[in-house]
Amino acid sequence: MPVVDVDPDELRRLTGHEDKSDDEFKDDLFALGLEYEGDTEEGLMQLEFGPDRLDRLSVEGVARSLRYQYGDDRGVYVPNTNDADWTIEVAESVPEERPYVTGAVIRGVDLDESGLDSLIQLQEKLHATMGRKRVKGAIGIHDLTMLKGASLGDDAGGQRITYRGVAPDGDRFVPLDSDEELTPGEVLEEHPTGRTYADIVADYGSYPAIYDELGLFSFPPVINGRRTEVSTDSRELFVELTGTDQWTIDRMCNIVCYALAARGATVEEVEVRYQEGATHPDEGADLLRPDFEVETKTVTHDRIERMLGLDLETDEVVDLFERSGLDADLVLGDETAYEVSIPPYRVDVLHPLDLVDDVGRAYGFNDLVPRYPDVGTVGGRHERSRLEDAVRTSLVGLGFEDLLNFYMTSERENYERMNVEVGSDVAGGDEPAVITGPYSEDYTMLRTWALPSLTMVLENNTHRAYPQDLAEIGLAAGYDPEENTNVAEHRTVAGVLARHDATYEDAKGRLQALCRDFGVDLETPPTEHPSFIPGRVAAVVIDGERVGVVGELHPEVLVEHDLELPVAAFEFRLDALQ
Amino acid sequence: MSTRLPDAQVAVLETASATDALTIDELADATGRKPETVTGAVFDLRDAGLVAIEEQEESTASLTDEGETYREAALPEVRLYEAARDAGAADDPAPMGQVIGASGLEGPEVDIALSNYARKGYGDIGGGEITAAADADPESDAEAAALDAVAAGDAESVDGDTLDQLESRGLVAISERTVRSVTLTDDGVTLLMEGVEAAQTVDRLTPELLTSGEWRDVEFTEYNVEADADEASGGKVHILRQTADRVKDTLVGMGFEEMEGPHADADFWINDCLFMPQDHPARTHWDRFALDVPPIHDLPEDLVDRVEDAHRNGVGDDGDGYHSPWSEEFARAVALRGHTTSLSMRYLSGEAVGDLEPPQRYFSVEKVYRNDTLDPTHLLEFFQIEGWVMAEDLSVRDLMGTFEEFYRQFGITDVQFKPHYNPYTEPSFELFGRHPETGELIEIGNSGMFRPEVLEPLGIDCDVMAWGLALERLLMLMYGFEDIRDVHGTLCDLELLRETEVLY
């Protein structure tokens, strides 16, 4: 879940509640769904919250939510915007993998160190969440005074920059945190940030780039040029976003604009001019950005009352909407409803139901009185789980310690260390269901049997008292194209008896007792299995079906697991006892 | 006729006399038995009225380690006096530091010497100087003589005051013990004259003793019933399974029925039905365990279409979809389930047990797989408690009431509901509760009302509330474990599993 670092002094200043203590803030924030996780080394409060209200990824957004909660602000607020002076022209050469761009101009900015930190944090957190690690959307923020727009020609005074494609060995520029002029290709190979994000553009036909009259100044989504670097001296900013979805980058842009506006800056529109005949849905369109259009959704009074389990007056509901930063117009008709206006920084309202949640939060969910639902149903256990429990009880009665191991394992543990060949026709030899691109060499597949797990437990407990009689009932699985999921899963029953005088008979005796408990016939015809001593191993045949193996573990397997005493063992399918 | 008594009692009776009292030690010597055995026999005989016991408190004195040291090296005050005399302090007061230095006394011995010096008339101390009494005679120091006497076992010759003084100085230890002297009573004498014989004693009760009736004539040797026996080791149901069983019992009692389904499943059931956008961070390679097998063969095609439509366009007149890509190919890919909500989707869709009519309650306590960071509280595999209630007109209050009741069964009270966000529920809550032992507020689950974008494609037109919780979290709360790796997995510690207290 996202975590935002917030300076409590900034919070006091931005909310106008200078007298609030840190602890009071923590309680108020918890009620909003932001959980205090601790302090950073610099003394900032770390707040964790669900990834819905991404407008709260900065102190400005958190302060805005608190002001609504405190009743200082009500209803929808939309900052004024000035008319566009700048245009982003989308060139034909723009990479088709990243066709979308948006932006805004911000004037009258006055950022101190903590304001600048907050802006950078917001940018990074938006990258990590909505921006899907910059793949879906990436933000570049520039010092506007360092840009030289090309004249539009058609419109006196207007200035133009261009979003276009560039070859990997195309124009050179000096990226942030560097002194060298590099081509985009060199940035991806030589610059640390370039290496981090190289994967995103690796398969692009050409690389995304933004040019002004002086040349390339931004290489989204990788890195900005140093020429337009933002500092606390910057008073005017150019914000550009590129990505794979127009709506997503527009909303990210709105969140950034709202945060800067909360610090007293003025937002100025930017015109985005797409190419005629471009391949994207907004083809040929001229857009004015940021898009601060207020959308509406309609929710019925009844739906609110039913979801919250409350009786509410309509003016009370309208009040709760306004305290959530929404506006609600009462719609009288067959059914009382509200037409609710949603501010353009909200990214989480997909359905009228989401507005009910806002009402609930404003009302205070913890003020609702819990009630046990008056609904009668009959409970029960699944047959498989009842059988498993019954067998477990029998095993424990026979003296086994019941164990629980991971269902994921590795080829080495599952086959090699047990002397078993992959795909061989012996217990445990089934083809594995393998994990794609495993992260750990210890967990690369689902186990095909449980004896390796128990043997590993023995291996890790040679310093503990013997006898060690261990059993496990759990999942085993293998690749099977006949299954709908291509994975055959079954429950397996495994037991090991590690004691100085353990013999085949100890294992078989317990198997007999189990089979007697469950009223099935057990036969143990001799068989061969590479994990066991030849001549001391048998197939487990229950009611005529081969379902497992019983025997004395082979000394090679014992020595491999650092065991210095004999181990008798068995394993078979749980459903054989059904 | 003669009387049968246990062997030891017979020996005591035959050795004791009606006139001369013998101590237990003397009887033990004479009968060749251990004093404990004789004591036991004597008490039994006394209870039968055959002997009389006279008890006397006897004190014995012995030197402590410190007393022994001073006996060998002379008392500190004596050494100080000798050093003072050597320094001429019998004539003129000598500087203290110099005398102490010459005496060779060190550490606490210096204080001991100073505090006993004047008391015993060896001289005066004051103003940093020391005098030595000309007439004092260390050779006749009563305490020194007493140390020798005690060492020689002749404490009786020491006068009481001196002994008390040495005890209070910690040089002599005085211990009290009860000495028992035994004489035959008249009954005892009579019985002896009539004749006694030793009964046979046996170690083990054997089948032969039982069948022959001989058990009536034998005495069983006594065991030390207080001694520790060898550990018996039996099996035990794994504590995580025990915890799961308790959860299952609770839920069945609350009217929930258990679900069952595949661990490896199509992403469609694991995520798409849950309205998780396909570019959600939890669906990336790094968070899930995808399996290298072909895609699932069969999915209900109508449902796939409805789910895709919900993702792209939302549901209802005012609904919006995600601005995320959606492909059926990804939906069909098989992975290990990241939550058992995949089972809930299979049940709610009718795929598992046919169409369900409200009301219904279902649960599962089963394994899920997440590529989380391994640490003491997180494993790659863990058990998820999953439950849902389907009914007409459920409200957030019903959800709260259900979970309060569930957690109350585990001693967790004061449940709080923190508004939260899940892609598949709205409203959503993280559940917090008061720890039964420590009283802290801790996270105990995640819950919410399934969204219309989840329910409408599944064909459900009533309300469904759901919640999930890691079983391991409950286990750690109940047992106070700090590292889950000790109990779950091949690195588990058998000792810990064997010794863990059973909870109920």
Boltz contact constraints between the chains, C-beta under 6 A:
constraints:
  - contact:
      token1: [A, 33]
      token2: [B, 419]
      max_distance: 6.0
  - contact:
      token1: [A, 50]
      token2: [B, 420]
      max_distance: 6.0
  - contact:
      token1: [A, 50]
      token2: [B, 421]
      max_distance: 6.0
  - contact:
      token1: [A, 52]
      token2: [B, 421]
      max_distance: 6.0
  - contact:
      token1: [A, 132]
      token2: [B, 279]
      max_distance: 6.0
  - contact:
      token1: [A, 245]
      token2: [B, 323]
      max_distance: 6.0
  - contact:
      token1: [A, 247]
      token2: [B, 323]
      max_distance: 6.0
  - contact:
      token1: [A, 248]
      token2: [B, 323]
      max_distance: 6.0
  - contact:
      token1: [A, 297]
      token2: [B, 318]
      max_distance: 6.0
  - contact:
      token1: [A, 298]
      token2: [B, 318]
      max_distance: 6.0
  - contact:
      token1: [A, 306]
      token2: [B, 393]
      max_distance: 6.0
  - contact:
      token1: [A, 307]
      token2: [B, 395]
      max_distance: 6.0
  - contact:
      token1: [A, 308]
      token2: [B, 396]
      max_distance: 6.0
  - contact:
      token1: [A, 309]
      token2: [B, 395]
      max_distance: 6.0
  - contact:
      token1: [A, 309]
      token2: [B, 397]
      max_distance: 6.0
  - contact:
      token1: [A, 350]
      token2: [B, 314]
      max_distance: 6.0
  - contact:
      token1: [A, 350]
      token2: [B, 320]
      max_distance: 6.0
  - contact:
      token1: [A, 351]
      token2: [B, 319]
      max_distance: 6.0
  - contact:
      token1: [A, 351]
      token2: [B, 452]
      max_distance: 6.0
  - contact:
      token1: [A, 352]
      token2: [B, 318]
      max_distance: 6.0
  - contact:
      token1: [A, 353]
      token2: [B, 426]
      max_distance: 6.0
  - contact:
      token1: [A, 354]
      token2: [B, 426]
      max_distance: 6.0
  - contact:
      token1: [A, 357]
      token2: [B, 426]
      max_distance: 6.0
  - contact:
      token1: [A, 357]
      token2: [B, 427]
      max_distance: 6.0
  - contact:
      token1: [A, 360]
      token2: [B, 427]
      max_distance: 6.0
  - contact:
      token1: [A, 361]
      token2: [B, 419]
      max_distance: 6.0
  - contact:
      token1: [A, 365]
      token2: [B, 417]
      max_distance: 6.0
  - contact:
      token1: [A, 365]
      token2: [B, 419]
      max_distance: 6.0
  - contact:
      token1: [A, 366]
      token2: [B, 416]
      max_distance: 6.0
  - contact:
      token1: [A, 366]
      token2: [B, 417]
      max_distance: 6.0
  - contact:
      token1: [A, 368]
      token2: [B, 397]
      max_distance: 6.0
  - contact:
      token1: [A, 370]
      token2: [B, 397]
      max_distance: 6.0
  - contact:
      token1: [A, 370]
      token2: [B, 400]
      max_distance: 6.0
  - contact:
      token1: [A, 370]
      token2: [B, 401]
      max_distance: 6.0
  - contact:
      token1: [A, 370]
      token2: [B, 404]
      max_distance: 6.0
  - contact:
      token1: [A, 371]
      token2: [B, 397]
      max_distance: 6.0
  - contact:
      token1: [A, 371]
      token2: [B, 401]
      max_distance: 6.0
  - contact:
      token1: [A, 372]
      token2: [B, 401]
      max_distance: 6.0
  - contact:
      token1: [A, 372]
      token2: [B, 405]
      max_distance: 6.0
  - contact:
      token1: [A, 373]
      token2: [B, 398]
      max_distance: 6.0
  - contact:
      token1: [A, 375]
      token2: [B, 359]
      max_distance: 6.0
  - contact:
      token1: [A, 375]
      token2: [B, 391]
      max_distance: 6.0
  - contact:
      token1: [A, 377]
      token2: [B, 255]
      max_distance: 6.0
  - contact:
      token1: [A, 377]
      token2: [B, 359]
      max_distance: 6.0
  - contact:
      token1: [A, 377]
      token2: [B, 361]
      max_distance: 6.0
  - contact:
      token1: [A, 379]
      token2: [B, 252]
      max_distance: 6.0
  - contact:
      token1: [A, 379]
      token2: [B, 255]
      max_distance: 6.0
  - contact:
      token1: [A, 379]
      token2: [B, 256]
      max_distance: 6.0
  - contact:
      token1: [A, 379]
      token2: [B, 257]
      max_distance: 6.0
  - contact:
      token1: [A, 380]
      token2: [B, 257]
      max_distance: 6.0
  - contact:
      token1: [A, 381]
      token2: [B, 258]
      max_distance: 6.0
  - contact:
      token1: [A, 382]
      token2: [B, 258]
      max_distance: 6.0
  - contact:
      token1: [A, 382]
      token2: [B, 260]
      max_distance: 6.0
  - contact:
      token1: [A, 384]
      token2: [B, 260]
      max_distance: 6.0
  - contact:
      token1: [A, 385]
      token2: [B, 258]
      max_distance: 6.0
  - contact:
      token1: [A, 396]
      token2: [B, 235]
      max_distance: 6.0
  - contact:
      token1: [A, 396]
      token2: [B, 237]
      max_distance: 6.0
  - contact:
      token1: [A, 399]
      token2: [B, 234]
      max_distance: 6.0
  - contact:
      token1: [A, 399]
      token2: [B, 235]
      max_distance: 6.0
  - contact:
      token1: [A, 400]
      token2: [B, 235]
      max_distance: 6.0
  - contact:
      token1: [A, 401]
      token2: [B, 235]
      max_distance: 6.0
  - contact:
      token1: [A, 402]
      token2: [B, 237]
      max_distance: 6.0
  - contact:
      token1: [A, 402]
      token2: [B, 238]
      max_distance: 6.0
  - contact:
      token1: [A, 403]
      token2: [B, 238]
      max_distance: 6.0
  - contact:
      token1: [A, 404]
      token2: [B, 238]
      max_distance: 6.0
  - contact:
      token1: [A, 404]
      token2: [B, 240]
      max_distance: 6.0
  - contact:
      token1: [A, 404]
      token2: [B, 488]
      max_distance: 6.0
  - contact:
      token1: [A, 405]
      token2: [B, 489]
      max_distance: 6.0
  - contact:
      token1: [A, 405]
      token2: [B, 490]
      max_distance: 6.0
  - contact:
      token1: [A, 406]
      token2: [B, 381]
      max_distance: 6.0
  - contact:
      token1: [A, 406]
      token2: [B, 489]
      max_distance: 6.0
  - contact:
      token1: [A, 433]
      token2: [B, 291]
      max_distance: 6.0
  - contact:
      token1: [A, 433]
      token2: [B, 293]
      max_distance: 6.0
  - contact:
      token1: [A, 434]
      token2: [B, 292]
      max_distance: 6.0
  - contact:
      token1: [A, 435]
      token2: [B, 289]
      max_distance: 6.0
  - contact:
      token1: [A, 436]
      token2: [B, 290]
      max_distance: 6.0
  - contact:
      token1: [A, 436]
      token2: [B, 292]
      max_distance: 6.0
  - contact:
      token1: [A, 453]
      token2: [B, 490]
      max_distance: 6.0
  - contact:
      token1: [A, 456]
      token2: [B, 490]
      max_distance: 6.0
  - contact:
      token1: [A, 457]
      token2: [B, 490]
      max_distance: 6.0
  - contact:
      token1: [A, 460]
      token2: [B, 491]
      max_distance: 6.0
  - contact:
      token1: [A, 461]
      token2: [B, 494]
      max_distance: 6.0
  - contact:
      token1: [A, 464]
      token2: [B, 494]
      max_distance: 6.0
  - contact:
      token1: [A, 464]
      token2: [B, 495]
      max_distance: 6.0
  - contact:
      token1: [A, 479]
      token2: [B, 293]
      max_distance: 6.0
  - contact:
      token1: [A, 484]
      token2: [B, 296]
      max_distance: 6.0
  - contact:
      token1: [A, 484]
      token2: [B, 297]
      max_distance: 6.0
  - contact:
      token1: [A, 484]
      token2: [B, 298]
      max_distance: 6.0
  - contact:
      token1: [A, 485]
      token2: [B, 262]
      max_distance: 6.0
  - contact:
      token1: [A, 485]
      token2: [B, 264]
      max_distance: 6.0
  - contact:
      token1: [A, 485]
      token2: [B, 296]
      max_distance: 6.0
  - contact:
      token1: [A, 485]
      token2: [B, 334]
      max_distance: 6.0
  - contact:
      token1: [A, 486]
      token2: [B, 293]
      max_distance: 6.0
  - contact:
      token1: [A, 486]
      token2: [B, 294]
      max_distance: 6.0
  - contact:
      token1: [A, 487]
      token2: [B, 264]
      max_distance: 6.0
  - contact:
      token1: [A, 489]
      token2: [B, 262]
      max_distance: 6.0
  - contact:
      token1: [A, 489]
      token2: [B, 263]
      max_distance: 6.0
